[in-house]
Amino acid sequence: MHGEYKVPGGKLVVVDLEVRDGRIADFHLAGDFFLEPDDALADIDAAVTGLPVEADVATIAAAVRGALPEGAQLLGFTPEAVGTAVRRALVTAPGWRDFEWEIVHEKAVSPRMNLALDEVLTARVGDDRRRPTLRIWEWDESAVVIGSFQSYRNEVDPDGAAAHGFDVVRRISGGGAMLMAADAIVTYSLYVPASLVAGMTFADSYAFLDDWVLQALRSLGIEATYQPLNDIASPQGKIGGAAQKRLANGGVLHHATLSYDMDGQVLTDVLRIGREKLSDKGTVSAAKRVDPLRSQTGLPREAIIERLIETFTTLYGAQPGHITDEEYAEAEALVTSKFATDAWLHRVP
C-alpha cells in the first residue's frame, strides 16, 4: 500500500507498507523533508511497523514521537503528517491529479443563487454526475453570509445591513459570518469527492484543500500562511477564511472568501462583532482583522483571480468548464424552496 500527504506549506510525506494479520508491516517512510539525525528514519519505520490497522492519526503520531531520539529535528513535516499519510495509504486515498478537474468562472448571480449552486454542485460531485470542480464566484449584489449554525439576531444588525445595501443570507456550511461586498472579495468553492481527503482529520483537510491558494498568493508576493482552523493570513493580518460541508452522498464542499478591499467601518456597522471575539484574534478593532489583497499586491481583483486559476490549472491539470442549464435550473428551484425562505434564514433565531 502506498500513501502520500503534502504538508500545507511544508514537504511531501510518502509511505509504503503492507498489512499482515491486522497490523502494519514492512513500513517505510520517504519524502523531500529534512530529518536529523539520519538514523531517526529507521526509528520512525520501526515505531509504525506493528501498529494495528485501526490506529488513528493521533495514535500513529504518538508512536513516532515516542520513538524519536532526544534532540531529533523534523523540518517540513510532523509526526501527525506521518499518521495522515499512513491513514491515506490504508484507505487507498487518491491524490489531486487522480481526478479530472473543471474550473468554472461564470456570470454574476445573486447571493442566494451562489449558495444554492454550492449545494447542487456538491451533491452532483458526490453522485458522480459532475467532475470535481473549482468555482470562482461572481456576485450581482452585496450580502452578509452567516454560517449554518449562527444566530441571526446575534450576528447581524439589520438596520446596518439595510443602510449599506447588504442582503442577509445563510449558507449550508458552519463557521462565522462573512461580509461580502460585490467586487470587494474573492470567493471560491471546491466540490470534491470525500476520497480526496480520506484519512485526514477534519482540521487537516482545511489546510490541505487550500494549499494551492497559498502557493498562488505567495507567487504574488504575499507571505501567506494557514492559521488553524480555517484562516488564511499574512504577517499583516487575516486575508480570509474557509468553511466546509460534507454531504451524506460523499460530496464535500470547501469554500473560502478572501478580502480584496474591505471597509472596516461598514464591517462594524453590519456585523455585531463583540470585544471578546476580537480579543481572541489579538486585535482591538474589526477593521484591523481584515487584510485586503489590494493593499498587499496593488493588483486589480481580476488579476488575482487569474493567478488563482492559473495556479490551480498548473498544479492539477484542470480544464475550463461550465455550469449546465440543468444545474442552474436545479439551483433556482432550491433558492425558491430553501435559500429565499424565512424558515431557512431564521432557522437559528
C-alpha positions in Angstrom: 0.0 0.0 0.0 1.2 3.5 -0.8 0.1 6.8 0.7 1.2 10.4 0.2 0.5 13.6 2.0 1.7 17.1 1.1 2.1 19.1 4.3 0.5 22.5 3.7 3.4 24.9 3.5 5.8 22.0 4.0 7.1 18.9 2.4 5.8 15.7 0.8 5.5 12.7 3.1 5.4 9.3 1.4 4.7 5.9 3.0 4.8 2.4 1.7 3.5 -0.5 3.8 1.9 -4.0 3.9 -0.8 -5.3 6.1 -0.5 -8.7 7.8 -2.8 -10.1 10.4 -4.5 -6.8 11.0 -1.2 -4.9 11.6 1.1 -2.6 9.6 4.1 -4.5 8.3 7.2 -3.5 6.2 6.6 0.2 6.8 8.9 2.7 5.1 8.8 6.5 5.3 10.2 8.7 2.5 9.8 12.2 1.2 11.5 15.5 0.5 11.6 16.6 4.1 14.6 17.1 6.4 15.4 14.9 9.3 18.2 14.8 11.8 19.8 12.6 12.8 19.8 10.3 9.7 19.1 7.1 11.7 15.9 8.6 13.1 14.3 7.4 9.8 14.8 3.8 10.9 13.4 4.7 14.3 10.2 6.0 12.7 9.9 3.0 10.5 10.2 0.7 13.5 7.7 2.7 15.5 4.9 2.4 12.9 5.6 -1.3 12.0 3.4 -3.5 14.1 0.7 -0.9 14.8 -2.9 -2.1 14.3 -4.5 -1.0 11.1 -7.2 0.7 13.1 -4.7 3.2 14.6 -5.7 6.8 14.1 -3.6 9.7 13.2 -3.0 10.7 16.9 -2.0 7.1 17.8 0.5 6.9 15.0 1.9 10.3 15.7 2.3 9.4 19.4 4.2 6.2 18.4 6.5 8.2 16.1 7.1 11.0 18.6 7.9 8.4 21.3 10.5 6.7 19.1 12.4 9.8 18.1 15.9 10.2 19.8 16.3 13.2 22.0 17.0 16.3 20.1 15.7 15.0 16.8 14.8 17.7 14.2 11.8 17.3 11.8 11.8 20.0 9.2 8.9 20.3 6.7 6.8 17.6 8.4 5.5 16.3 11.7 4.6 13.0 13.4 1.0 13.9 12.6 1.9 14.2 8.9 3.2 10.6 9.0 0.0 9.5 10.6 -2.1 11.2 7.9 0.0 9.6 5.1 -0.4 6.2 6.8 -4.2 6.6 7.1 -4.4 7.6 3.4 -2.4 4.5 2.4 -4.7 2.3 4.4 -7.8 3.7 2.7 -6.1 4.0 -0.7 -6.9 7.7 -0.9 -6.3 9.3 -4.3 -4.3 12.5 -4.9 -5.3 15.7 -6.7 -4.1 14.5 -10.1 -6.0 11.3 -9.9 -9.1 13.3 -10.8 -10.1 15.3 -13.9 -10.8 18.8 -12.7 -13.0 21.6 -14.1 -12.7 25.3 -13.4 -15.9 27.3 -13.6 -15.9 31.2 -13.6 -19.2 32.4 -15.0 -21.8 35.2 -14.8 -22.6 37.1 -11.7 -25.6 35.8 -9.8 -27.5 36.6 -6.6 -26.1 35.7 -3.2 -28.9 33.1 -2.8 -28.1 31.6 -6.2 -24.4 31.3 -5.3 -25.3 29.4 -2.1 -27.8 27.1 -4.0 -25.2 26.4 -6.6 -22.8 25.3 -3.8 -25.3 22.7 -2.6 -26.3 21.5 -6.1 -22.8 21.1 -7.4 -21.5 19.4 -4.3 -24.3 16.9 -4.5 -23.6 16.2 -8.2 -19.9 15.6 -7.5 -20.9 13.2 -4.7 -23.3 11.4 -7.1 -20.6 11.2 -9.8 -22.8 13.4 -12.1 -20.1 16.1 -12.2 -16.3 16.1 -12.2 -14.6 17.6 -9.2 -14.8 21.4 -9.7 -13.3 24.7 -8.7 -15.8 27.5 -9.0 -14.9 31.2 -8.7 -18.0 33.2 -7.5 -19.3 36.4 -9.0 -21.9 38.5 -7.2 -24.6 40.8 -8.6 -25.2 42.4 -5.1 -23.6 42.6 -1.7 -24.5 40.3 1.1 -23.8 39.2 4.7 -23.5 35.4 4.6 -24.0 33.8 8.0 -22.9 30.3 9.0 -25.4 27.5 9.2 -25.5 27.4 13.0 -25.2 31.1 13.8 -27.9 33.1 15.4 -29.3 35.7 13.0 -30.0 38.3 15.7 -26.6 37.8 17.4 -24.6 38.2 14.2 -26.3 40.8 12.1 -27.5 44.4 12.6 -30.5 44.5 10.2 -30.5 48.3 10.2 -26.8 48.5 9.4 -27.2 45.9 6.7 -30.1 47.8 5.1 -28.3 51.1 5.3 -25.3 49.8 3.5 -27.2 47.7 0.9 -26.4 44.2 2.2 -28.7 41.3 1.7 -28.6 38.7 4.5 -28.4 35.0 3.6 -27.5 31.7 5.3 -25.1 29.1 3.9 -25.1 25.4 4.4 -21.6 25.3 6.0 -20.7 26.2 9.5 -18.3 28.9 10.6 -18.7 32.7 11.1 -20.4 35.5 9.3 -18.7 37.0 6.2 -19.3 40.5 4.8 -19.3 40.0 1.1 -19.3 43.3 -0.8 -19.7 42.9 -4.5 -16.3 43.3 -6.3 -14.5 43.6 -2.9 -13.9 39.9 -2.2 -12.6 36.8 -4.0 -14.7 33.7 -3.2 -14.2 30.2 -4.5 -15.7 26.8 -3.9 -14.2 23.4 -4.3 -16.6 20.5 -4.9 -14.6 17.3 -4.3 -15.3 13.6 -3.5 -14.7 12.6 0.1 -12.0 10.2 -1.1 -9.6 13.1 -1.8 -9.5 13.9 2.0 -9.8 10.3 3.2 -7.5 9.5 6.1 -7.2 13.2 7.2 -8.5 14.8 10.3 -11.2 17.4 9.6 -8.8 20.1 10.6 -6.0 18.8 8.3 -8.4 18.8 5.4 -8.9 22.5 5.6 -5.3 23.3 5.1 -4.8 20.5 2.5 -7.6 21.9 0.3 -6.3 25.5 0.5 -2.6 24.8 0.0 -2.9 25.7 -3.7 -4.2 29.1 -2.7 -1.2 29.7 -0.5 1.0 28.9 -3.5 -0.9 31.3 -5.7 -0.7 34.1 -3.1 3.0 33.6 -2.5 3.6 33.9 -6.2 2.1 37.4 -5.9 4.5 38.3 -3.2 2.2 37.7 -0.2 3.7 35.7 2.7 0.5 33.7 3.0 0.1 31.0 5.8 -2.7 28.9 7.1 -3.8 29.6 10.7 -5.8 26.7 12.2 -8.7 26.0 12.0 -9.7 27.9 8.9 -7.9 31.2 8.4 -5.7 32.3 5.6 -3.3 35.0 6.8 -0.2 37.0 6.3 2.2 38.9 8.7 0.0 42.0 8.1 -3.2 40.2 9.2 -6.1 38.0 8.2 -6.8 37.6 4.5 -9.8 35.3 4.6 -11.5 32.2 6.0 -12.8 28.8 4.8 -15.7 26.6 5.7 -16.8 23.1 4.8 -19.9 21.0 4.4 -19.9 17.2 3.9 -22.9 15.6 2.3 -24.1 12.1 3.0 -23.5 11.0 -0.6 -19.8 11.7 -0.4 -19.7 15.2 -1.8 -17.5 17.7 0.1 -18.0 21.4 -0.2 -15.0 23.6 0.7 -15.3 27.3 0.1 -13.3 30.3 1.2 -13.6 34.1 0.9 -10.6 36.3 0.6 -10.9 40.0 1.3 -9.8 42.2 -1.6 -10.9 45.6 -0.4 -12.8 45.9 2.9 -14.2 49.0 4.7 -13.7 48.3 8.4 -16.4 50.8 9.4 -19.0 49.1 7.3 -18.0 45.8 8.8 -18.7 47.1 12.3 -22.0 48.7 11.3 -23.3 45.5 9.7 -21.9 42.7 11.9 -22.4 42.5 15.7 -18.7 41.8 16.5 -18.1 41.8 20.2 -14.9 42.7 22.0 -14.4 39.1 23.2 -14.4 37.8 19.6 -11.9 40.5 18.5 -9.7 39.9 21.5 -9.0 36.3 20.7 -7.7 37.5 17.4 -5.2 39.8 19.1 -6.8 42.9 17.8 -8.8 45.9 19.1 -10.9 46.8 16.1 -12.8 45.0 13.4 -11.0 47.0 10.7 -7.6 45.5 11.7 -8.9 41.9 11.4 -9.1 42.2 7.6 -6.1 42.5 5.4 -7.2 43.3 1.9 -5.4 41.7 -1.0 -5.3 45.0 -2.9 -3.1 46.6 -0.2 -0.6 43.8 -0.5 -0.4 43.4 -4.2 -1.5 46.6 -5.9 -3.3 44.4 -8.4 -6.8 44.6 -9.7 -9.2 41.9 -8.4 -9.3 40.3 -11.9 -5.6 39.8 -11.9 -5.7 37.9 -8.6 -8.5 35.7 -9.8 -6.5 35.0 -13.0 -3.5 33.9 -10.9 -5.6 31.6 -8.8 -7.0 29.9 -11.9 -3.5 29.7 -13.4 -2.0 28.1 -10.3 -4.8 25.6 -9.9 -4.6 24.7 -13.6 -0.8 24.2 -13.5 -0.8 22.1 -10.3 -3.7 19.8 -11.1 -4.2 19.9 -14.9 -7.7 21.4 -14.7 -9.7 22.4 -17.7 -12.3 25.2 -18.2 -15.8 24.0 -17.6 -19.3 25.5 -17.2 -22.5 25.1 -15.2 -25.2 23.4 -17.2 -28.7 24.7 -17.8 -30.0 21.8 -15.8 -27.7 22.7 -12.9 -28.8 26.4 -13.0 -32.5 25.3 -13.0 -32.0 22.9 -10.0 -30.3 25.8 -8.1 -33.1 28.2 -9.0 -35.6 25.7 -7.6 -33.5 25.4 -4.4 -33.5 29.2 -4.0 -37.3 29.2 -4.0 -37.7 26.2 -1.7 -34.9 27.0 0.7 -32.4 29.8 0.5 -35.0 32.6 -0.1 -37.3 31.5 2.8 -37.5 33.0 6.2 -37.6 29.5 7.6 -34.0 28.9 6.4 -32.7 32.4 7.1 -34.0 32.3 10.7 -33.5 28.6 11.4 -31.4 29.8 14.3 -33.2 32.9 15.5 
